[in-house]
Amino acid sequence: MTGRFIRYELVFKEAAGTSRGVLNSKTTYFLIIREGHKTGVGECALFKGLSADDREDYESTLNWTCNHLDLGEKELLEKLTEFPSIQFGLEQAFLSVRQPDKYELFPSSFTAGKSGIPINGLVWMGNKAFMEKQIREKIEKGFDTIKLKIGAIDFDDELDLLSSIRKNFSEKEIALRLDANGAFLAENALEKIKRLSEYKIHSLEQPIKAGQWQEMAILCEKSPVPIALDEELIGVFDRHRKKALLECVNPQFIILKPSLVGGFSGSMEWIALAGVRNIPWWITSALESNIGLNAIAQFTFTLNSPLPQGLGTGSLFTNNIRSPLLVNRGKLYYRAMEENYAWEEPFPV
């Protein structure tokens, strides 16, 4: 078995605003392995500034991985514990090389084009007019769960946006998820959350910065809005520490980004630990290309979650890999066996 990797720069159609700043491009890596006449492809979706493995030795570790595939998947995953995005790409590549179709990693009625995955419509940060425009578009497209990234514009303007939605749509018609990306300060977060609660919010992701377990535990206990942990899970590699985090904070939800928490196996470990504590979860993509997004979507479908997931079609990028994924009326579908939507790779395999 041989392997190599390709660095690829994804370019945004429009600048993507988060509480950490504005993104114009995102670097990702494709891991390609070959065994006999079979080729496998996976995406090591590093997220600079967020991934725990955003390190100077990232590419050298990728190169080491390609040169040690003979160790086998299990041993490699153990050795790559501190590189969750490489674990994610490696799992995909091994699944891919074993399948007749290298992009059908988890065959199901989803990949057969017969079933869809309910997803939330994502509204990116920006000025008030830009966010209002996105909200209208998501509602017109049939989404009944909308996720708004907050924390970058004036808080009162954000409340006005929520008010305008609730004037027209009840919580039964439109569920509102908010993602603060750690933008609130611990000392005033509860006050802000109480104001947000007036608009019947489904959940609030990561109100304060990660690493403040005691402060987050108090918020989860006292908040009138259910709290979801997101960034808090990143970089927590040890099973005992994962357990300790959940026991200390006791969140209402956890959100899993496979490329940031150690791929499919890492996600399943969090799900098992959360399940013991009756903590619901959903899965979210993290600006992967369609290679990684396709893998996450197929994996997610097999878990039969009743909640809308945080997935899309990778339509944010000008140079994404063309794929069969599409969204229709708030669900993600895989257009199987349609020649016009066959995979189109921007790299030689």
Phi, psi and omega in degrees: 000133179239157180214157174206166177229156179233128174276136185221133182258112177275132184249126180287142174293318174229148179304134182260119183268131172228172178292346178269355181131188184255133180255132176250337178207167179213129178275135174223172183226138175254125177261123184239122179241151181229133176226109186063234178266003183263143178238138176239144183231134174220158179248123172267092193270072176299137177240097184300136180086352181230317181298142176294337182260023172283083187228160181296333183266020184296308183292325178293327176290321174300317180296318177300318180300314180298329182272356183231031179296338180295344177293337181092159186299312186300310182293322179297316180299322178294320181286340184257025183306322183274008178232071186300327181287331175287322174303315180302311180293323181293316178302315178300313185297319179292319175298317184298317184289342181270347186263150175301319175253116188294349178256357176259087187277327181230084182304135182194182176291341174292309181289342175279356179080015185259341183226152178243169179246119175298134181225162174270151174271125186266129176249118183280156176295152177173192176289170187300318181297319180296318180290322177299319180298316179297318180300314179301316182297318181295317180294319179296331181275001173094012177287135175250001170230123182239134178249125179248130172276125182238169176109357183253335179248178181305133184299321179295325176295322178294321176296322177298321178298315180295320179298319181295327177291313184291339176292334184249338185222129177283171179293337177284334180273318180227118173275134181250117172256137178242145179230110182272348181050036177076022187282340183275153173272145183302325185287337179237008183297315184297321178299316179294320181296322178298322177291322178295327185297339179299341186255020173054066184274134178294313183195158176233119180276134168039067181297324179240165183298149181297155176099354180257070189299314183294316179296320179292323179298320179295318178298315181297328180285321189257344186293135173282353176247130178303135183259136177244130176274136181228276179302335181303333183277343186289131178084002176266095189268324187280135181302319181294324179288325175300314179299317180297320179299311182294322180291323181287310188277322181051061183287164176281332178214158162234151181239128187249124173250103186307324182288346181252347183240018174097033173071207183291317181293320178296319178296317181296327178294316176298317181298318180295316180294321178291323182298322178300330183257011180056039177261114178291165184211163164214165186250142184227141172281166184223058177061035171288163168288179179293342175296305180291320180298319177301316180295316180297317181298314181297316178299313182301318182301324183292345185269350174056043177288137179280350184268150172299140182262166181260063184241164178212209180240008182071023185283000180286340190256146178282335188235034179289164175286129179291132185216171182278003183287136173212158178248134177218120178051048174078013177231147177266131181234159176245114183278088184285145171062024175255115188301324182293346182240030177292157177299144178224109187267138178271016182215151178283134177260000000 
